[in-house]
Amino acid sequence: MAFVGTLKITALDARIEKSNALINLDTPDPYVKMTMSNRQGKSVENRTKNKSDTYTPVWNETFFFKNVPLTTMSIVVMDKDTFTSDDKLCDGFIDLQRALGRSRFANNVVVDLRHDGKSQGTARFDLEFVPQGSVDITVVNATGVTCPGETPDPYVVVKYDGTKHKTEHVNNTNNPTWNAKFAFGSHDLQDIKKGVFKSDVVEFTVYDHDRFTSDDKIGEAKFELIALADKSEQRVALPLTGKNATGQLYIIANLTVETM
């Protein structure tokens, strides 16, 4: 069983040994190809730019593999040629589950590179994994909510990724209890923006229900879903913010991680 999610990998550098296996080649212009299968079984590949005339290339390039299981990644170091097909210098692999263990991060992962079964050097990578899965949010209760001039009839609107849910309102209380659970389906916990992870956010707005006038906003709160990547259930007290906002909103967030 392997978790499914988004893998961020940074190809750091490599050390390619000069040997008889490469004696017929000029000083190489190395680049590295990283290949693995996504959840649908389709091969996905990313590659670095080549570095000219070196056995010790430094790439420091970052790539993202979305909707992939934590299985095995193929690593192939190639020699860029201008007028002929590129030559394979050496290859290896990363056992992603072993490299990451119980963490989402692994730095300086060393890959043994081989050519015809013999050691041909090493390459180094940094890894970060963000699982994906079904997100459930339970709006439990709030304490200390106020509305000028009256005791409120509070309810909560929950927004995430274009979907909106609403609790029932509770009459005449500063300390409402809802215990309302909402399912948001399968999601990534982070978006990729400008080459970096950016946490997805669930937004909560507490209103005072009014029968004859527009509902008044009591306060707002936000929860970053990336917290679920480290612990799949989070019980959180969220301070309400906004003009004259008081009190706290209590929620439970759950992630059921997808596997294959």
C-alpha positions in Angstrom: 0.0 0.0 0.0 1.4 3.4 -1.0 0.1 6.9 -0.2 -0.9 9.1 -3.1 -0.1 12.8 -3.4 2.2 15.3 -4.8 6.0 14.8 -4.7 8.4 17.7 -4.8 11.9 16.7 -5.8 15.0 18.8 -6.1 17.9 17.4 -8.2 20.9 18.8 -6.3 24.1 17.5 -7.9 26.0 14.4 -9.0 29.5 12.9 -9.1 30.1 10.8 -12.1 33.2 8.6 -12.0 35.6 8.6 -14.9 36.1 4.9 -15.9 36.8 2.6 -18.8 33.0 2.4 -19.4 33.0 6.1 -20.4 36.5 6.2 -22.0 35.1 6.8 -25.5 33.1 9.8 -24.4 34.2 13.4 -24.3 33.8 15.2 -21.0 30.0 14.9 -20.6 27.2 17.5 -20.5 25.1 15.8 -18.0 21.4 16.1 -17.2 19.2 13.9 -15.1 15.8 12.3 -16.0 13.4 11.5 -13.2 10.6 9.1 -14.2 7.7 7.4 -12.3 4.2 6.2 -12.8 1.2 8.2 -11.7 -1.9 6.8 -10.1 -3.4 5.9 -13.5 -0.2 4.0 -14.5 1.0 6.6 -17.0 4.7 7.3 -17.0 5.6 10.9 -16.0 9.0 12.4 -16.6 10.9 15.5 -15.7 14.4 16.4 -16.6 17.0 19.0 -15.6 18.9 21.3 -17.9 22.3 19.9 -19.0 25.5 21.2 -17.5 28.5 21.6 -19.8 31.8 19.7 -19.7 31.7 18.3 -16.2 31.7 15.1 -14.2 30.3 17.0 -11.2 27.2 18.7 -12.3 25.2 20.9 -10.0 21.6 21.4 -11.0 19.5 22.6 -8.0 16.3 22.3 -10.0 12.9 21.5 -8.5 10.1 19.5 -10.0 6.6 18.4 -9.0 5.0 15.0 -9.7 1.2 15.2 -9.0 -1.2 12.4 -8.2 1.6 9.8 -7.8 2.0 6.9 -5.3 5.0 6.7 -3.1 6.7 3.8 -4.9 9.9 4.0 -7.0 11.4 6.7 -9.1 13.8 6.0 -11.9 16.9 8.2 -12.1 18.9 8.3 -15.4 21.9 10.6 -16.0 22.3 11.4 -19.7 25.0 13.1 -21.7 23.6 15.8 -23.9 24.8 15.6 -27.5 24.2 18.3 -30.2 24.4 16.3 -33.4 23.7 12.7 -32.2 21.4 11.0 -29.8 22.1 11.6 -26.1 24.1 8.9 -24.4 23.1 7.3 -21.1 25.9 7.7 -18.6 24.5 5.8 -15.6 21.2 5.2 -13.7 19.7 4.3 -10.4 16.5 4.6 -8.5 14.9 6.1 -5.3 12.7 3.9 -3.1 10.4 6.7 -2.0 8.8 5.0 0.9 12.2 4.0 2.3 13.7 7.4 1.7 10.9 9.3 3.4 10.1 6.8 6.1 7.4 8.4 8.4 8.4 11.9 7.5 7.2 14.1 4.6 10.7 15.4 4.1 14.1 13.8 3.2 17.2 15.9 2.4 20.4 14.8 0.7 19.0 11.5 -0.5 22.0 9.8 -2.1 21.4 7.6 -5.2 23.9 5.0 -6.2 24.5 5.4 -10.0 25.6 2.4 -12.0 26.7 1.5 -15.5 26.5 -2.1 -16.7 26.1 -3.2 -13.0 29.2 -1.3 -11.8 29.2 1.8 -9.6 29.5 4.9 -11.6 29.0 7.6 -9.0 26.2 9.2 -7.0 23.5 11.8 -7.2 21.8 13.8 -4.5 18.1 14.8 -4.1 15.8 16.6 -1.7 12.3 15.2 -1.3 9.0 16.6 0.0 5.7 14.7 -0.2 2.2 16.1 0.4 -0.6 13.4 0.6 -4.0 13.9 -1.0 -7.3 12.6 0.2 -10.8 13.2 1.3 -11.2 16.2 3.6 -14.0 16.4 6.2 -14.6 19.5 8.4 -16.8 19.4 11.6 -17.9 22.7 12.9 -18.2 21.8 16.6 -19.1 25.0 18.6 -18.1 28.6 19.3 -17.6 30.5 22.6 -17.8 34.1 23.4 -19.4 35.3 20.2 -21.1 38.7 20.4 -23.2 41.0 18.3 -23.8 44.7 19.1 -27.1 45.3 20.9 -28.4 41.8 21.0 -27.6 38.2 21.8 -26.9 36.6 18.4 -28.5 33.6 16.6 -25.2 32.3 15.2 -24.5 30.1 12.2 -21.3 29.3 10.2 -20.6 29.4 6.5 -17.7 27.1 5.5 -15.9 27.7 2.1 -13.2 25.6 0.4 -12.2 25.3 -3.2 -15.4 26.8 -4.6 -17.7 24.7 -2.3 -19.8 26.3 0.4 -21.7 24.7 3.3 -23.7 26.3 6.1 -24.7 25.2 9.6 -28.1 25.7 11.1 -28.5 28.8 13.2 -28.7 28.5 17.0 -31.1 30.9 18.7 -30.1 33.5 21.3 -26.7 32.3 22.5 -23.1 33.5 22.8 -21.9 29.9 23.0 -23.5 28.0 20.1 -23.0 24.3 19.5 -23.5 22.9 16.0 -21.6 19.6 15.6 -22.1 19.9 11.8 -19.9 17.7 9.6 -19.2 18.6 6.0 -17.5 16.5 3.3 -15.4 18.2 0.7 -14.3 15.2 -1.3 -10.8 14.4 -2.5 -8.3 17.2 -2.6 -4.6 18.1 -2.6 -3.7 19.9 0.6 -1.4 22.4 -1.2 -1.4 24.2 -4.6 1.8 24.7 -6.6 2.3 28.4 -7.2 5.4 29.9 -8.7 7.4 26.7 -8.1 6.6 26.4 -4.4 3.9 24.7 -2.3 1.1 27.0 -1.0 -1.3 25.6 1.6 -5.0 25.3 0.7 -7.2 27.2 3.2 -10.7 26.6 4.5 -12.5 29.8 5.4 -15.1 30.1 8.1 -17.5 33.1 8.6 -19.8 33.3 11.6 -23.1 35.3 11.0 -26.0 36.4 13.2 -29.2 35.2 11.7 -31.9 37.9 11.4 -35.4 37.3 10.3 -36.2 40.7 8.8 -32.9 42.3 7.9 -29.6 41.1 6.4 -27.5 38.9 8.5 -24.7 40.5 10.4 -21.1 39.2 10.2 -19.8 38.3 13.6 -16.3 37.2 12.6 -14.0 35.1 10.4 -11.4 32.4 10.7 -9.1 30.3 8.5 -7.6 26.9 8.7 -4.6 25.8 6.6 -5.0 22.2 5.4 -1.3 21.5 5.3 -1.6 20.7 9.0 -3.4 17.5 8.1 -0.3 16.3 6.2 1.5 15.8 9.5 -1.5 14.6 11.6 -4.7 13.4 9.8 -7.0 14.7 12.5 -6.7 18.2 13.9 -8.9 19.7 16.7 -8.4 23.4 16.5 -9.6 26.5 18.3 -9.7 29.4 15.8 -9.8 33.0 17.1 -12.5 35.0 15.3 -11.2 38.1 13.5 -12.8 41.2 12.1 -14.3 44.4 13.2 -15.5 44.0 16.8 -15.1 40.2 16.5 -14.8 38.2 19.8 -14.7 34.6 20.7 -13.3 31.4 19.2 -14.6 28.8 16.7 -13.8 25.1 17.4 -13.5 22.7 14.5 -12.3 19.2 13.8 -10.5 18.6 10.4 -10.0 15.1 9.1 -8.0 13.7 6.1 -8.6 10.2 4.8 -5.4 9.7 2.8 -5.7 8.1 -0.7 -3.7 4.9 -1.2 -3.2 2.3 -3.9 
